[in-house]
Amino acid sequence: MSYDHEFLREAWLGKLTTLPNLQFQLRYSNEQAARVCGVSVETYRRWLKDRRPNLAAVKLMAILAGYVPWERWEFAKVHLA
């Protein structure tokens, strides 16, 4: 298992401290990441600084970064509209 796969797996499993690294891997600005997570930029910045991020947002970012937690979905891709 590669480092990237293990890192994304940890994010999917709920390791909330992975959020900044997920954002970096996706090459998202704070504004883009906030929009994807469905929160304001201020809320997203608080998550990065001193608040716990929403678990669903971390899982979504892991999926967007390429982690597929379901069997037989290894070739699936997620695209944002």
C-alpha positions as CSV (number, residue, x, y, z in Angstrom):
1,M,0.0,0.0,0.0
2,S,1.4,3.4,-1.0
3,Y,1.8,6.3,1.3
4,D,-0.8,8.3,-0.6
5,H,-3.3,5.5,-0.4
6,E,-2.7,5.1,3.4
7,F,-2.9,8.8,4.0
8,L,-6.2,9.0,2.1
9,R,-7.5,5.9,4.0
10,E,-6.7,7.6,7.3
11,A,-8.6,10.7,6.1
12,W,-11.6,8.6,5.1
13,L,-11.6,6.8,8.4
14,G,-11.9,10.1,10.2
15,K,-8.4,11.4,11.0
16,L,-9.4,15.1,11.1
17,T,-5.8,16.4,11.1
18,T,-5.5,15.3,7.4
19,L,-7.6,18.3,6.1
20,P,-4.6,20.7,5.3
21,N,-2.8,17.9,3.5
22,L,-5.9,16.9,1.5
23,Q,-6.3,20.5,0.5
24,F,-2.7,20.6,-0.6
25,Q,-3.0,17.4,-2.5
26,L,-6.0,18.7,-4.3
27,R,-4.3,22.0,-5.0
28,Y,-7.3,23.9,-3.7
29,S,-7.3,27.4,-2.3
30,N,-9.1,28.0,1.0
31,E,-12.0,29.4,-1.1
32,Q,-12.2,26.3,-3.3
33,A,-12.0,23.9,-0.4
34,A,-14.7,25.9,1.5
35,R,-17.0,25.8,-1.5
36,V,-16.5,22.0,-1.9
37,C,-17.2,21.5,1.8
38,G,-20.3,23.7,1.7
39,V,-19.1,26.2,4.3
40,S,-17.9,29.8,4.4
41,V,-14.3,30.6,3.9
42,E,-14.2,31.8,7.5
43,T,-15.5,28.5,8.8
44,Y,-13.0,26.6,6.7
45,R,-10.1,28.7,8.0
46,R,-11.3,28.1,11.6
47,W,-11.2,24.3,10.8
48,L,-7.6,24.7,9.7
49,K,-6.6,26.8,12.7
50,D,-8.3,25.7,15.9
51,R,-11.6,24.0,15.3
52,R,-12.5,20.4,14.5
53,P,-13.5,20.1,10.8
54,N,-16.7,18.4,9.9
55,L,-16.1,14.6,9.4
56,A,-18.2,14.5,6.2
57,A,-16.1,17.3,4.7
58,V,-12.9,15.4,5.4
59,K,-14.3,12.3,3.9
60,L,-15.5,14.2,0.8
61,M,-12.0,15.7,0.3
62,A,-10.4,12.3,0.6
63,I,-12.7,11.0,-2.1
64,L,-12.0,14.0,-4.3
65,A,-8.3,13.3,-3.8
66,G,-8.7,9.8,-5.2
67,Y,-9.6,7.5,-2.3
68,V,-12.4,5.0,-3.2
69,P,-13.6,3.3,-0.1
70,W,-16.0,0.9,-1.8
71,E,-15.2,-2.4,-3.4
72,R,-15.2,-2.6,-7.1
73,W,-15.2,1.1,-7.5
74,E,-11.5,1.4,-8.0
75,F,-11.9,2.9,-11.5
76,A,-14.6,5.4,-10.5
77,K,-13.9,9.1,-10.7
78,V,-15.7,12.0,-8.9
79,H,-16.3,15.2,-10.8
80,L,-17.8,18.3,-9.4
81,A,-20.5,20.1,-11.4
